Structures are given as structure tokens and as C-alpha cells.
């Protein structure tokens, strides 16, 4: 019985790990499509959406999108954000870059 339980436990763990990988792949695909949309959008329109999202407490979502955008687009979008939101995102970008440099 213990052998059977251990076998089933391993099967459940494998299924769990497989499902986590599928979920991660789906999230990456959605994030890539979102980045494509915002890269094609006018900076002023994107900034208005980002301002609204940040005001709704979704700064992490905006930050995740910003990380995937072309640098030139990020620069343009930051110009149109409110000063407060541009400052908050800039601080997050600086911290992200510092953390990334420490890992490298």
C-alpha cells in the first residue's frame, strides 16, 4: 500500500508541476501579446491607460508590461504619465535594474 501511495504521490506532483509550467507558458503568451499591443499604441493613449491602472492599484501589472516594451516606447509613455506615476515607475525600474545587476 505504501508503494502505491508513493507512486500516486509522485504522479500528482508531476501533474502539478506540468500544470504550473502550462500556466507559466499561458501567462508569458498573454504578456507578450499585451506588450505587442502597447508597442503599437500611441504613447499618449498608453499613458492614459497606465495612469488609470496605477490609480486602481495595479502598478505591478503596469510595471510587468513596461518591462516588455521597447525602450523608446517606454520613454515616450513616461512623458505622458502623471508626474507621480512616472516617478513611481521610474523608481521601480531603477530598483529592478539594481537587483538585476546584483544577480549578474
C-alpha positions as YAML, in Angstrom:
chain: A
units: angstrom
residues:
- id: 1
  name: UNK
  ca: [0.00, 0.00, 0.00]
- id: 2
  name: UNK
  ca: [2.83, 2.42, 0.84]
- id: 3
  name: UNK
  ca: [4.42, 1.82, -2.56]
- id: 4
  name: UNK
  ca: [1.12, 2.59, -4.28]
- id: 5
  name: UNK
  ca: [0.64, 5.75, -2.21]
- id: 6
  name: UNK
  ca: [4.18, 6.91, -3.04]
- id: 7
  name: UNK
  ca: [3.59, 6.20, -6.73]
- id: 8
  name: UNK
  ca: [0.34, 8.20, -6.74]
- id: 9
  name: UNK
  ca: [2.01, 10.99, -4.79]
- id: 10
  name: UNK
  ca: [4.73, 11.23, -7.45]
- id: 11
  name: UNK
  ca: [2.12, 11.23, -10.22]
- id: 12
  name: UNK
  ca: [0.24, 14.05, -8.52]
- id: 13
  name: UNK
  ca: [3.45, 16.06, -8.09]
- id: 14
  name: UNK
  ca: [4.32, 15.58, -11.77]
- id: 15
  name: UNK
  ca: [0.82, 16.64, -12.82]
- id: 16
  name: UNK
  ca: [1.06, 19.69, -10.54]
- id: 17
  name: UNK
  ca: [4.45, 20.66, -11.99]
- id: 18
  name: UNK
  ca: [3.19, 20.18, -15.55]
- id: 19
  name: UNK
  ca: [0.17, 22.36, -14.83]
- id: 20
  name: UNK
  ca: [2.37, 25.08, -13.34]
- id: 21
  name: UNK
  ca: [4.52, 25.08, -16.48]
- id: 22
  name: UNK
  ca: [1.44, 25.31, -18.71]
- id: 23
  name: UNK
  ca: [0.12, 28.22, -16.62]
- id: 24
  name: UNK
  ca: [3.50, 29.96, -16.87]
- id: 25
  name: UNK
  ca: [3.52, 29.49, -20.67]
- id: 26
  name: UNK
  ca: [0.00, 30.94, -20.92]
- id: 27
  name: UNK
  ca: [0.97, 33.95, -18.80]
- id: 28
  name: UNK
  ca: [4.03, 34.59, -20.96]
- id: 29
  name: UNK
  ca: [1.95, 34.41, -24.12]
- id: 30
  name: UNK
  ca: [-0.61, 36.87, -22.73]
- id: 31
  name: UNK
  ca: [2.16, 39.23, -21.57]
- id: 32
  name: UNK
  ca: [3.85, 39.08, -24.98]
- id: 33
  name: UNK
  ca: [0.59, 39.88, -26.76]
- id: 34
  name: UNK
  ca: [-0.11, 42.71, -24.34]
- id: 35
  name: UNK
  ca: [3.36, 44.15, -24.99]
- id: 36
  name: UNK
  ca: [2.73, 43.97, -28.76]
- id: 37
  name: UNK
  ca: [-0.48, 45.91, -28.35]
- id: 38
  name: UNK
  ca: [1.13, 48.63, -26.23]
- id: 39
  name: UNK
  ca: [4.17, 48.85, -28.53]
- id: 40
  name: UNK
  ca: [1.79, 49.59, -31.42]
- id: 41
  name: UNK
  ca: [-0.30, 52.08, -29.45]
- id: 42
  name: UNK
  ca: [0.25, 55.84, -29.36]
- id: 43
  name: UNK
  ca: [2.25, 56.78, -26.25]
- id: 44
  name: UNK
  ca: [-0.36, 59.26, -25.04]
- id: 45
  name: UNK
  ca: [-3.13, 56.64, -25.17]
- id: 46
  name: UNK
  ca: [-0.99, 54.02, -23.45]
- id: 47
  name: UNK
  ca: [-0.07, 56.52, -20.74]
- id: 48
  name: UNK
  ca: [-3.73, 57.31, -20.09]
- id: 49
  name: UNK
  ca: [-4.47, 53.61, -19.65]
- id: 50
  name: UNK
  ca: [-1.43, 53.12, -17.43]
- id: 51
  name: UNK
  ca: [-2.36, 56.12, -15.28]
- id: 52
  name: UNK
  ca: [-5.83, 54.65, -14.78]
- id: 53
  name: UNK
  ca: [-4.43, 51.21, -13.95]
- id: 54
  name: UNK
  ca: [-1.93, 52.66, -11.46]
- id: 55
  name: UNK
  ca: [-4.70, 54.72, -9.85]
- id: 56
  name: UNK
  ca: [-6.66, 51.48, -9.45]
- id: 57
  name: UNK
  ca: [-3.69, 49.95, -7.59]
- id: 58
  name: UNK
  ca: [-2.38, 47.89, -10.48]
- id: 59
  name: UNK
  ca: [1.14, 49.33, -10.64]
- id: 60
  name: UNK
  ca: [2.66, 45.83, -10.69]
- id: 61
  name: UNK
  ca: [0.65, 44.97, -13.81]
- id: 62
  name: UNK
  ca: [1.79, 48.18, -15.49]
- id: 63
  name: UNK
  ca: [5.37, 47.51, -14.46]
- id: 64
  name: UNK
  ca: [5.25, 44.00, -15.93]
- id: 65
  name: UNK
  ca: [4.04, 45.45, -19.23]
- id: 66
  name: UNK
  ca: [6.63, 48.25, -19.17]
- id: 67
  name: UNK
  ca: [9.43, 45.70, -18.80]
- id: 68
  name: UNK
  ca: [8.38, 44.07, -22.07]
- id: 69
  name: UNK
  ca: [8.05, 47.24, -24.13]
- id: 70
  name: UNK
  ca: [10.71, 48.71, -26.38]
- id: 71
  name: UNK
  ca: [12.81, 51.24, -24.51]
- id: 72
  name: UNK
  ca: [11.91, 54.05, -26.92]
- id: 73
  name: UNK
  ca: [8.21, 53.42, -26.28]
- id: 74
  name: UNK
  ca: [8.71, 53.43, -22.53]
- id: 75
  name: UNK
  ca: [10.44, 56.80, -22.79]
- id: 76
  name: UNK
  ca: [7.55, 58.25, -24.78]
- id: 77
  name: UNK
  ca: [4.92, 56.80, -22.45]
- id: 78
  name: UNK
  ca: [6.68, 58.18, -19.36]
- id: 79
  name: UNK
  ca: [6.43, 61.67, -20.88]
- id: 80
  name: UNK
  ca: [2.62, 61.45, -20.86]
- id: 81
  name: UNK
  ca: [2.12, 59.83, -17.45]
- id: 82
  name: UNK
  ca: [1.29, 61.97, -14.45]
- id: 83
  name: UNK
  ca: [4.44, 63.10, -12.67]
- id: 84
  name: UNK
  ca: [3.57, 60.95, -9.67]
- id: 85
  name: UNK
  ca: [3.03, 57.78, -11.70]
- id: 86
  name: UNK
  ca: [6.09, 58.38, -13.88]
- id: 87
  name: UNK
  ca: [8.13, 58.83, -10.71]
- id: 88
  name: UNK
  ca: [6.78, 55.63, -9.16]
- id: 89
  name: UNK
  ca: [7.50, 53.61, -12.29]
- id: 90
  name: UNK
  ca: [10.97, 55.13, -12.63]
- id: 91
  name: UNK
  ca: [11.77, 54.14, -9.05]
- id: 92
  name: UNK
  ca: [10.57, 50.59, -9.73]
- id: 93
  name: UNK
  ca: [12.70, 50.43, -12.89]
- id: 94
  name: UNK
  ca: [15.77, 51.65, -11.02]
- id: 95
  name: UNK
  ca: [15.26, 49.08, -8.26]
- id: 96
  name: UNK
  ca: [14.67, 46.36, -10.84]
- id: 97
  name: UNK
  ca: [17.89, 47.26, -12.67]
- id: 98
  name: UNK
  ca: [19.88, 47.34, -9.42]
- id: 99
  name: UNK
  ca: [18.51, 43.94, -8.41]
- id: 100
  name: UNK
  ca: [19.26, 42.59, -11.89]
- id: 101
  name: UNK
  ca: [22.85, 43.93, -11.75]
- id: 102
  name: UNK
  ca: [23.40, 42.24, -8.38]
- id: 103
  name: UNK
  ca: [22.32, 38.90, -9.86]
- id: 104
  name: UNK
  ca: [24.65, 39.27, -12.86]
...
